[in-house]
Amino acid sequence: MAARNTTDSLFALWAKRDAYFETHFQDEIISKFSDYGVGSSKSNEAKGKTFGGGYEMFIIAFFIGLYSDSRRELDKSLDKKKFGQPIEYWGNLDSRTGRKSYPEIRKHIFAALIAKTDIDLIALEKGEIEAGDVVSTLIDAMNEYANYGFYYLAEKLKDNPNSLYRNSGFLDIFLDLTRKKQPKDEELEEL
Amino acid sequence: MKIKNISIKNFRSYYGTHTIELYEGLNIFIGDNGDGKSTLFDSLNWLFDTTLTEQKNERLISKKCLAHLVSGGDAESVSVSMTFEHDGEKYIEKSFDFFLDANGNLKTANYQFVGYEEYGSERQRVDGRRLLDRCFDASIRQYCLFKGEEKLDIFNTDNALQYLVNTFSEVHDFDMFYTGDEEGFTEFAVQNAKRARDVAIKNANATTQKERDLNTAIGEISRQLTSVERDLKDAENNYNKYDKLLTDIESHAEASEDLRRINDRIKNLKERKENTELKIDDAYSKKLLDDYWIMCGMSPVIELFSEKTNAFIKEKQKLEIKEAEKKGKKEAIKEIAAGVLPLDPLIPDRKSMENMIHDEFCKVCGRPAPKGSDPYNFMVQKLQSLLDSISGEVPNDEEDSNLFTNNYSVELQQILRNVDYMTMRINGLQNEISGSVKENNRLKMLAKNFQRSIDDAIDEKNKLLSKNNNITEEELDTDYKNISNWNKYRNDADHSREKLKIRKKELNDKLTELQSELAGISKDDKSKTAVLVHQALQYICSAFAYAKQKNTRNFIELLTTHANGYLKKLNVDDFHGVIQIIERANGAARLQLVDNDGTIVTNPNTALETSKFMSVLFAISDLTTLKRENDYPLIFDAPTSSFGPQKERDFYAAISSVNKQCIIATKSFLKEDGSLDMPKIEHQKGKIFRLSLNPDCDLEKMSTIQTNIEPIKMNI
């Protein structure tokens, strides 16, 4: 059996890819809450934004989709856009004052994608399907979860334009999504 | 002067004509906020204003009356008039007309200020301004009309005492003889006599050496005296300056202490608030990523990943085992076929079996096995089976290859180990988040409470400053910090003043001595006379200076005595002490309250402060009466707004017992629901009127506003 180096790993192949989103979300959401599209994060305009890179907004959207257990296919008729920053660089460096790196999030996104997609791992292991195809499946799933998240956020903004500008605006969404599940589970157990 | 009646027409809220018959004692006009109390006061103030010749102010016109005007129609008028008794009955009226021209523009015309007075049995029209200035001149008026409590302190300006003394005493008459600034006649005469003496002495023919020496010495002493007097004046000024400063600080000492305490509290609260705010870490959105809070719902996903990865690995292992088994079997066949693998000693190999069949003897049983017998057939069958099993099944080496070409299972296992490592952290995230949110909320609440306390303290500070005549915080603080300096400067000035006084006396004595000696030895009659004249005029000048000082002191004493008489009446139960009028440099003065044990009351409450000022005003009114042989009314707008109900009742009772005509507009005697407190009203000795807005007026529309005056109590 041939020894594998890290660049050949499935995770590494996945991490070399970039995420993409429906272009309209750039103005609707991403640029509103992150430095995306403003160039240097030191620019005055960027100061005071909730997030740094645009991908941070994507991570938020992805987890909303994941915890809602909902994916939404990207609209084929609409333009798509990439962040220009492969996943392997997401949250890697503490580029902004006071920010920390968060490598574990990438691993957990990958684990979640493996868990939530119907990949035939045996076939992959046997070489019956290509790693590149599997990675594409994972990326598609990731984009779809995030796409659901973006629509969710757009709806939130429509209902209450200020809700996400509060300090706890995004946190509340996650607390809401993760807490809601518990009573449901309990109810099911009772039934 | 007693006002008999007042008539107001179309003056602001007083729509139409209102005539009020006044009592010669206390007259109270009761009204709530906006009912027209200040307008009543303003109407009288307008009537008494003799500074302007034309006063057709459109703002004075009743808006209700204005609303009834028709373009190009008849004119209406604004007027305020008064009938009063002052050496006979007199009448003044100030008025102007207003109308809308053909274009609907408001125009004013016919400003008039007329007066009428009786000459014998005739009533003659005179100039209203002149009549008023003659009967109720500006110097008196300024001590008769007061709006609000804060305007009652008449000593709050420089020269106030000087003005008062000049207006109401005879002291001013001394000014032509002695001013203290070398402008009086005696000072002028002394200077001239001095010059004449010097010239006479100089010109004396037979001046002896002794005379020359004396003259030189007198000249030297005079120069020294001038210099000492100048220094003394500076020292006096310095002393007065620092004394005033220290007196102010003293009166503000408590306020300074309070201010320092409040500022310390504010500083402390601000520090605590800042420290609290520094601890608040509510960048929750960033924490979602940086502190992995976003993974708070990952547990079920990780479980799923774990299940899937483990199932994959298990499946792979199963397949690998199967594969291995399959591989093992093939190897054995190959080896058996090659004879590499020995069989059980009890199982004969192919060669042995062929030999046994050939020999027709079973070596396993040790018995013969003839051809055709069962044992022979069994051996043949066994041989055939063996041959069958190895025939054509020897595995081909080329066919041997791996089932799995990739090894992602190892990678997934590694990732699973990584995420498992994070599981404990993830399971604790919900608690970490709620703990952090709770803590931040607690800190925010704490910071908010600190801010509220800061706001309260700032309010308290503002109240404190406004209570102390709106002195600025910087002044209060700087003065307080420099109090030891000011004390030192005042003591230095005092010390220097005393030293200079002694020196001045020494020089004066020496001068007198030398002058007497010179007068004694002067041979020349002319110079002798000049010396004596100068000496005599100096005595006269000193006498005038003393008399002026004495008269001023007498006036202040008289004013103080009268004021204390009123203070006693106005503060029946509250305060036992006296008012002191402290004279200061530059004709200024200040009032202070001293209680019976001699302690200065530095921060009297507003009611006591008002009583103090009122007492002085009544006292001034008394002195006015003495000087002018006439009495004057006192008119107040809301003078008792800081008084409590009991204090108010006592106050008005005291005022009604003072033999003066008082016109007071007040909110007193109104209950909380706006109705009149009749028992209290009945208790008053005077005329009482109710000011109120017409019930059908709409406060939003000025054109409906109308004040009514209703007599409430007319029997005294």
Interface residues (C-beta under 8 A of the other chain):
Chain A: M1 A2 R4 S9 L10 F11 F33 T50 F51 E56 I59 I60 F63 L66 Y67 G91 G98 R99 K100 Y102 E104 I105 K107 H108 F110 A111 A112 I114 A115 K116 L121 I122 L124 E125 K126 G127 A131 N167 S168 G169 F170 L171 F174 L175 L177 T178 K181
Chain B: D282 A283 Y284 S285 K286 K287 L288 L289 D290 D291 Y292 W293 I294 M295 C296 G297 M298 P300 V301 I302 L304 F305 E307 K308 T309 F312 E315 K316 L319 N402 L403 F404 T405 N406 N407 Y408 S409 V410 E411 L412 I415 L416 N418 V419 M422 Q430 I433 V437
